[in-house]
Amino acid sequence: MSLSRLLAAVVLAAFSAVGAAQEWPTKPVKFVVPFPPGGTVDPLARLMATKLGESLGGQFIVENRPGAGGSVGTAVAAKAAPDGTTFVFVFDSHGVNQALFRNLPYDTVRDFAPVMLVGTSPYAIATQADKPYKTFGDVVAAAKAKPDAITIGSIGNGTIGHLTALMAQQVGGFKITHVPFAGGGPMTQNLLGGHIELGIGSAALITRQVKGGKVRAIATTGEKRAPTLPDVPTLAEQGIAGVVAYAWWGIFAPAGTPQPIIQKFWTGLKNALALPDVQKTLVEGVGMEILAASPEDTQKFLLAEMQRWGKVVAEHDIKVD
């Protein structure tokens, strides 16, 4: 092919992509949620599906595909056609799974195109209201008195909640038993039922239960106190220094999805996140700090998270088949 024909083909492809983006969405768009209902990813996806349906006029469908710390549903999205009809809403486990799973069926970096880092929230550690722990110091004392007797639930092995609990034990010199669940919903139900002594989840997840009066938060993991849990001290305030962790929510597309479509989707998301009722739901109700980061900044954030938590996974030799 001559240079002039090659250039013409490139220009034609670019115009075709722009035209497709202008018309998008012309088909139903699937939001894959790799967690069960009841956590924080599912309601975020459903909220965005509703708002984008109103603003863009298309049909946005949420499909839950839980399992293996989010990797099952994420693998489904990785194999989907890169045509703007499939996106995946991920939780912070997306930045850990590459280091965690021996046979991860996708490459976290190569198989996805970043769309948006929606927001962040510190983690919170909570207990059922009837349990005796009033502070994190109470947990440390009880764990030292009876090693491994206290259980802490998370949304899965090797997830950031699990890794944060390991770091806290290392700093505090105590030992508790980890109990993994398939998502925030199942973990919360077991916490409410008193089947586990403690649960660690995003402040977004825990705050809802605290407001219901059946759960008591005893620590948060941010550099400062969580806005929705202002009376709950951080781990650092309670003698567990240097253990800082944030939950985060992101949206990715299969690699190769046309950038004009991603840009139109990003703009629609940003506009939706700026709506007063969405702000009220996510900021006041959930405690999320909305970032609405660009695709470029989202990718930088992901790579930094992968590097940080990959080191923790390696240090504790955590692997999942």
CORURLIN-V495431 format. One record per backbone hydrogen bond with DSSP energy under -0.5 kcal/mol. NH is the residue of the N-H (numbers start at 1). CO is the residue of the C=O. If there is no record, write none. Layout:
nh->NH co->CO
nh->NH co->CO
This chain:
nh->6 co->2
nh->7 co->3
nh->8 co->4
nh->9 co->5
nh->10 co->6
nh->11 co->7
nh->12 co->8
nh->13 co->9
nh->14 co->10
nh->15 co->11
nh->16 co->12
nh->17 co->13
nh->18 co->14
nh->19 co->15
nh->20 co->16
nh->21 co->17
nh->22 co->18
nh->23 co->19
nh->24 co->20
nh->29 co->59
nh->30 co->85
nh->31 co->61
nh->32 co->30
nh->32 co->87
nh->33 co->63
nh->34 co->32
nh->34 co->89
nh->39 co->36
nh->44 co->40
nh->45 co->41
nh->46 co->42
nh->47 co->43
nh->48 co->44
nh->49 co->45
nh->50 co->46
nh->51 co->47
nh->52 co->48
nh->53 co->49
nh->54 co->50
nh->55 co->51
nh->56 co->52
nh->57 co->52
nh->57 co->53
nh->58 co->52
nh->60 co->58
nh->61 co->29
nh->61 co->59
nh->63 co->31
nh->65 co->33
nh->67 co->34
nh->70 co->67
nh->71 co->68
nh->72 co->67
nh->73 co->65
nh->74 co->70
nh->75 co->71
nh->76 co->72
nh->77 co->73
nh->78 co->74
nh->79 co->75
nh->80 co->77
nh->83 co->81
nh->87 co->30
nh->88 co->252
nh->89 co->32
nh->90 co->88
nh->90 co->250
nh->94 co->91
nh->95 co->92
nh->96 co->93
nh->97 co->93
nh->99 co->96
nh->100 co->96
nh->101 co->97
nh->102 co->320
nh->104 co->101
nh->108 co->106
nh->111 co->107
nh->112 co->109
nh->113 co->253
nh->115 co->251
nh->116 co->251
nh->118 co->116
nh->118 co->249
nh->119 co->249
nh->120 co->289
nh->121 co->247
nh->123 co->245
nh->124 co->201
nh->125 co->219
nh->126 co->199
nh->127 co->216
nh->129 co->214
nh->131 co->128
nh->134 co->132
nh->136 co->218
nh->139 co->135
nh->140 co->136
nh->141 co->137
nh->142 co->138
nh->143 co->139
nh->144 co->140
nh->145 co->141
nh->146 co->142
nh->148 co->175
nh->149 co->146
nh->152 co->177
nh->153 co->198
nh->154 co->179
nh->159 co->156
nh->163 co->159
nh->164 co->160
nh->165 co->161
nh->166 co->162
nh->167 co->163
nh->168 co->164
nh->169 co->165
nh->170 co->166
nh->171 co->167
nh->172 co->168
nh->173 co->169
nh->174 co->169
nh->177 co->150
nh->179 co->152
nh->181 co->154
nh->187 co->183
nh->188 co->184
nh->189 co->185
nh->190 co->186
nh->191 co->187
nh->192 co->188
nh->193 co->189
nh->194 co->191
nh->195 co->190
nh->196 co->190
nh->198 co->151
nh->199 co->126
nh->200 co->153
nh->201 co->124
nh->201 co->199
nh->203 co->122
nh->205 co->202
nh->206 co->202
nh->207 co->203
nh->208 co->204
nh->209 co->205
nh->210 co->206
nh->211 co->207
nh->212 co->208
nh->213 co->210
nh->214 co->209
nh->215 co->209
nh->216 co->127
nh->218 co->125
nh->219 co->125
nh->220 co->233
nh->221 co->123
nh->229 co->226
nh->230 co->227
nh->232 co->229
nh->233 co->231
nh->235 co->220
nh->238 co->234
nh->238 co->235
nh->239 co->236
nh->240 co->235
nh->241 co->239
nh->243 co->240
nh->244 co->242
nh->245 co->221
nh->247 co->121
nh->249 co->119
nh->250 co->90
nh->251 co->116
nh->252 co->88
nh->253 co->113
nh->254 co->86
nh->255 co->111
nh->257 co->254
nh->258 co->82
nh->261 co->258
nh->262 co->258
nh->263 co->259
nh->264 co->260
nh->265 co->261
nh->266 co->262
nh->267 co->263
nh->268 co->264
nh->269 co->265
nh->270 co->266
nh->271 co->267
nh->272 co->268
nh->273 co->269
nh->274 co->270
nh->275 co->272
nh->279 co->275
nh->280 co->276
nh->281 co->277
nh->282 co->278
nh->283 co->279
nh->284 co->279
nh->285 co->280
nh->286 co->281
nh->287 co->282
nh->288 co->282
nh->289 co->120
nh->290 co->288
nh->291 co->118
nh->292 co->118
nh->293 co->117
nh->298 co->294
nh->299 co->295
nh->300 co->296
nh->301 co->297
nh->302 co->298
nh->303 co->299
nh->304 co->300
nh->305 co->301
nh->306 co->302
nh->307 co->303
nh->308 co->304
nh->309 co->305
nh->310 co->306
nh->311 co->307
nh->312 co->308
nh->313 co->309
nh->314 co->310
nh->315 co->311
nh->316 co->312
nh->317 co->314
nh->318 co->313
nh->319 co->317
nh->320 co->100
